[in-house]
Amino acid sequence: MFLVGRLLAISTFDVRNTIRVGSRATRSALRLLAPLAMGVFALIGASAGSSQTLQPLPFTFEQNRGQAMPEYEFLFRHSGVNAGFRSNRVDLFLPGAAGSQASLRLQLIGGQSSPVGAELQEGRSNYLRGNDPSRWLRDVPNYKRIRYPNLYPGISLVFYGSGDRLEHDFLVDAGADPSTIAFRIDGAEKIERTAGGDLQIHLAGSTTTLRKPVAYQAGHGSRTNVDADFLLSADGVVRFRIGPYEATSPLVIDPVFVFSTFLDGSGADAIAAVTTDAAG
């Protein structure tokens, strides 16, 4: 696994400061901060009898400055789902049974673009690992969204969070050709198209669904839906079939991932969605 476990996250005035610890010395420093952390959590917790619910941290994308394998340019973690973003693929790491981990690779076929951060956040991540402060990573930038500009000619891909979901949009400029978008999902035992137009992705012990895509054009205060479907080839490459639309106007394509996995072997299903919505 390429991510270091999060041990403390304090949110004050909407500023996120994450400290990731890997040594005995830094763990002792963490104990000094624990009362402060508990005080902050007490302010944001909602009590019901003896139970408390903690407010989740906001969605952010970390720039990779050495805290992960160098091929990843950005990192994401939320609600047990981790992701690493590269120039031509996205690696998704999902929680499985009894502490196991399932992984999927979204390989972008024929497209390549270095992701860039957008909407810099006030919070920073700090990685304090080992006993040598010169090797610690401080003030790692966090962004609200990342964008793959011109992943295909005139087509960009954007990832961001909304509510408790990780979302992504294919943004097709006026005059661009959406048929150039192609990707392959690696790591699955089997992929099949349902009668309703979804793609069912079978993993060991769980099933992930890629919902039938929604496409639309927006303008002048209105939204016009466009017919869209998946094309799944025999070699596992996925493309979009797009119905008639106004090619002189931008087009948004929204596929939706739904992850269904078993967390910590408890036997309880947990659902996390990766959806798309250009409205943010």
C-alpha positions as CSV (number, residue, x, y, z in Angstrom):
1,M,0.0,0.0,0.0
2,F,1.4,3.3,-1.0
3,L,-0.2,5.5,1.7
4,V,0.9,6.1,5.3
5,G,-1.8,5.7,7.9
6,R,-3.4,8.9,9.2
7,L,-2.9,9.2,12.9
8,L,-4.2,12.7,13.6
9,A,-6.2,15.3,11.7
10,I,-7.2,18.6,13.4
11,S,-9.6,20.9,11.7
12,T,-9.6,24.5,13.0
13,F,-11.2,27.4,11.1
14,D,-11.5,25.1,8.1
15,V,-7.7,24.6,8.0
16,R,-6.7,20.9,7.8
17,N,-3.4,19.9,9.4
18,T,-2.5,16.2,9.1
19,I,0.4,14.7,10.9
20,R,1.6,11.3,9.8
21,V,3.9,9.6,12.2
22,G,6.4,6.9,11.8
23,S,8.8,7.0,14.8
24,R,8.8,6.6,18.5
25,A,9.9,10.2,19.0
26,T,7.1,11.6,16.9
27,R,4.5,9.4,18.7
28,S,5.5,11.0,22.0
29,A,4.9,14.4,20.4
30,L,1.5,13.1,19.3
31,R,0.6,12.3,22.9
32,L,1.1,16.0,23.8
33,L,-1.3,17.0,21.0
34,A,-4.0,14.5,21.9
35,P,-5.8,16.7,24.5
36,L,-6.1,19.4,21.8
37,A,-7.4,16.9,19.3
38,M,-10.0,15.7,21.7
39,G,-11.1,19.2,22.4
40,V,-11.5,20.0,18.7
41,F,-13.4,16.7,18.1
42,A,-15.7,17.5,21.1
43,L,-16.7,20.8,19.4
44,I,-17.6,19.1,16.1
45,G,-19.0,15.9,17.5
46,A,-22.8,15.4,17.7
47,S,-23.8,13.4,20.8
48,A,-26.7,11.1,21.1
49,G,-26.8,9.6,24.5
50,S,-23.2,8.2,25.1
51,S,-22.3,8.1,21.4
52,Q,-20.6,10.7,19.3
53,T,-20.3,11.2,15.5
54,L,-17.2,13.0,14.3
55,Q,-17.4,15.4,11.4
56,P,-15.5,13.9,8.4
57,L,-12.6,15.8,6.9
58,P,-13.2,17.6,3.6
59,F,-12.1,16.1,0.4
60,T,-8.6,17.1,-0.6
61,F,-6.0,15.9,-3.1
62,E,-2.4,15.9,-1.9
63,Q,0.5,16.6,-4.2
64,N,3.1,13.9,-4.0
65,R,6.3,15.3,-2.7
66,G,8.0,12.0,-1.7
67,Q,5.4,10.6,0.7
68,A,4.4,8.0,-1.9
69,M,5.9,6.1,-4.9
70,P,7.2,8.6,-7.4
71,E,5.0,7.6,-10.2
72,Y,2.0,9.1,-8.4
73,E,1.5,12.8,-8.9
74,F,-1.4,13.2,-6.6
75,L,-3.0,11.2,-3.7
76,F,-6.5,10.9,-2.4
77,R,-7.9,9.1,0.7
78,H,-11.4,9.3,2.1
79,S,-13.9,6.8,3.7
80,G,-11.5,3.8,3.3
81,V,-11.0,4.5,-0.4
82,N,-7.4,5.5,-1.5
83,A,-6.3,6.6,-4.9
84,G,-3.1,7.5,-6.7
85,F,-3.2,9.6,-9.9
86,R,-0.7,9.2,-12.7
87,S,-0.4,10.8,-16.1
88,N,-2.4,8.0,-17.9
89,R,-4.1,6.0,-15.1
90,V,-5.7,6.1,-11.7
91,D,-5.1,3.4,-9.2
92,L,-7.9,2.7,-6.7
93,F,-7.3,0.8,-3.5
94,L,-10.5,-0.4,-1.7
95,P,-10.9,-1.9,1.8
96,G,-11.6,-5.6,1.7
97,A,-12.5,-8.4,4.2
98,A,-10.4,-8.9,7.3
99,G,-8.0,-6.0,6.5
100,S,-7.3,-7.1,3.0
101,Q,-7.2,-4.7,0.1
102,A,-8.7,-4.8,-3.4
103,S,-7.3,-2.7,-6.2
104,L,-8.5,-1.5,-9.5
105,R,-6.6,0.3,-12.2
106,L,-8.4,2.8,-14.5
107,Q,-6.0,2.8,-17.5
108,L,-6.6,5.7,-19.9
109,I,-6.1,4.4,-23.4
110,G,-4.6,6.8,-26.0
111,G,-4.6,9.7,-23.6
112,Q,-1.9,11.3,-21.4
113,S,-1.8,14.4,-19.4
114,S,-0.1,15.4,-16.2
115,P,-2.7,16.2,-13.5
116,V,-2.6,19.7,-12.0
117,G,-4.1,20.9,-8.7
118,A,-6.9,23.4,-8.7
119,E,-8.3,25.5,-5.8
120,L,-5.4,25.3,-3.3
121,Q,-6.7,24.7,0.2
122,E,-5.4,26.4,3.4
123,G,-4.6,23.1,5.1
124,R,-1.3,21.3,4.6
125,S,-0.1,17.7,5.3
126,N,3.1,17.0,7.2
127,Y,4.9,13.7,7.3
128,L,7.2,13.1,10.3
129,R,8.8,9.8,9.7
130,G,12.0,8.5,11.3
131,N,14.3,10.4,13.6
132,D,16.0,12.6,11.0
133,P,14.1,16.0,10.7
134,S,15.9,16.7,7.4
135,R,13.8,13.9,5.9
136,W,10.5,15.0,7.2
137,L,8.0,16.4,4.7
138,R,6.3,19.6,5.7
139,D,3.6,21.8,4.2
140,V,2.5,19.4,1.4
141,P,-0.1,21.3,-0.6
142,N,-3.7,20.1,-0.6
143,Y,-6.2,20.9,-3.4
144,K,-9.9,20.8,-3.7
145,R,-9.8,19.2,-7.2
146,I,-7.4,18.0,-9.8
147,R,-7.6,18.3,-13.5
148,Y,-6.2,16.4,-16.5
149,P,-6.1,19.1,-19.1
150,N,-6.5,18.0,-22.7
151,L,-6.2,14.3,-21.8
152,Y,-7.6,13.8,-25.3
153,P,-7.8,16.6,-27.9
154,G,-10.3,19.1,-26.5
155,I,-11.3,16.8,-23.6
156,S,-10.3,17.2,-20.0
157,L,-10.9,15.0,-17.0
158,V,-11.6,16.5,-13.5
159,F,-11.7,14.8,-10.1
160,Y,-13.2,16.5,-7.0
161,G,-15.3,15.8,-4.0
162,S,-19.0,16.5,-3.4
163,G,-20.6,15.6,-0.1
164,D,-19.2,12.2,0.7
165,R,-18.4,11.3,-2.9
166,L,-15.4,11.3,-5.1
167,E,-16.6,12.7,-8.4
168,H,-15.2,12.9,-11.9
169,D,-16.3,14.5,-15.2
170,F,-15.2,14.2,-18.8
171,L,-15.5,17.7,-20.1
172,V,-15.8,17.7,-23.9
173,D,-15.1,21.1,-25.6
174,A,-17.2,22.3,-28.5
175,G,-16.0,20.5,-31.7
176,A,-14.1,17.8,-29.8
177,D,-14.8,14.1,-30.5
178,P,-15.9,12.1,-27.4
179,S,-15.3,8.8,-29.3
180,T,-11.6,9.3,-28.6
181,I,-12.2,8.6,-24.9
182,A,-11.2,5.0,-24.0
183,F,-10.2,3.2,-20.8
184,R,-9.6,-0.3,-19.5
185,I,-10.4,-1.5,-16.0
186,D,-7.6,-3.8,-14.8
187,G,-7.7,-5.9,-11.6
188,A,-11.1,-7.4,-12.1
189,E,-11.9,-11.1,-12.2
190,K,-14.7,-10.4,-14.7
191,I,-16.5,-7.4,-16.3
192,E,-20.0,-7.7,-17.8
193,R,-22.6,-5.4,-19.2
194,T,-26.0,-5.6,-17.6
195,A,-29.4,-5.3,-19.4
196,G,-29.8,-1.9,-17.9
197,G,-26.5,-0.6,-19.4
198,D,-24.3,-0.8,-16.2
199,L,-20.9,-2.5,-16.1
200,Q,-20.5,-4.9,-13.3
201,I,-16.9,-5.3,-12.2
202,H,-16.4,-8.5,-10.2
203,L,-13.5,-8.5,-7.6
204,A,-12.5,-11.1,-5.1
205,G,-15.3,-11.0,-2.5
206,S,-17.1,-7.9,-3.8
207,T,-18.7,-6.3,-6.8
208,T,-18.1,-2.8,-8.2
209,T,-20.6,-1.2,-10.5
210,L,-19.9,1.4,-13.2
211,R,-23.4,2.9,-13.7
212,K,-24.7,3.7,-17.2
213,P,-23.3,7.1,-18.1
214,V,-25.3,10.3,-18.1
215,A,-24.4,13.0,-20.6
216,Y,-25.8,16.4,-20.9
217,Q,-25.2,19.9,-22.3
218,A,-25.8,23.0,-20.2
219,G,-26.4,26.6,-21.2
220,H,-28.7,29.6,-20.9
221,G,-29.9,28.3,-17.5
222,S,-31.1,24.9,-18.8
223,R,-29.8,21.4,-19.1
224,T,-30.3,19.1,-22.1
225,N,-29.8,15.4,-21.5
226,V,-28.0,13.4,-24.2
227,D,-28.3,9.7,-24.8
228,A,-25.2,7.8,-23.7
229,D,-24.1,4.2,-23.2
230,F,-21.0,2.1,-22.7
231,L,-19.3,0.2,-25.5
232,L,-17.4,-2.8,-24.1
233,S,-15.1,-4.5,-26.5
234,A,-13.9,-8.1,-26.3
235,D,-10.5,-7.0,-25.1
236,G,-12.0,-5.1,-22.2
237,V,-11.6,-1.6,-23.5
238,V,-14.6,0.7,-22.6
239,R,-15.7,3.6,-24.8
240,F,-18.8,5.8,-24.8
241,R,-21.6,5.8,-27.4
242,I,-23.1,9.2,-27.5
243,G,-26.4,10.0,-29.2
244,P,-27.1,13.1,-31.2
245,Y,-26.1,16.4,-29.6
246,E,-25.1,20.0,-30.5
247,A,-21.5,19.6,-31.4
248,T,-20.9,23.4,-31.3
249,S,-21.5,23.4,-27.5
250,P,-19.6,21.7,-24.7
251,L,-20.7,18.2,-23.5
252,V,-20.3,16.6,-20.0
253,I,-20.1,12.8,-19.6
254,D,-20.9,11.4,-16.2
255,P,-20.0,7.8,-15.5
256,V,-20.7,6.7,-11.9
257,F,-18.6,4.2,-9.9
258,V,-20.3,2.5,-6.9
259,F,-18.0,0.5,-4.6
260,S,-19.5,-2.3,-2.5
261,T,-16.9,-4.0,-0.2
262,F,-16.7,-5.6,3.2
263,L,-14.9,-3.5,5.8
264,D,-12.7,-5.1,8.4
265,G,-14.4,-8.5,8.0
266,S,-17.4,-7.3,10.0
267,G,-19.8,-8.6,7.4
268,A,-21.5,-5.2,7.0
269,D,-21.6,-3.8,3.5
270,A,-20.2,-0.3,3.0
271,I,-21.0,1.7,-0.1
272,A,-18.9,4.5,-1.4
273,A,-19.7,6.3,-4.7
274,V,-17.5,7.7,-7.3
275,T,-19.8,9.9,-9.3
276,T,-19.7,12.8,-11.8
277,D,-21.4,16.1,-11.8
278,A,-20.0,19.2,-13.5
279,A,-21.9,21.4,-11.1
280,G,-19.6,20.4,-8.3
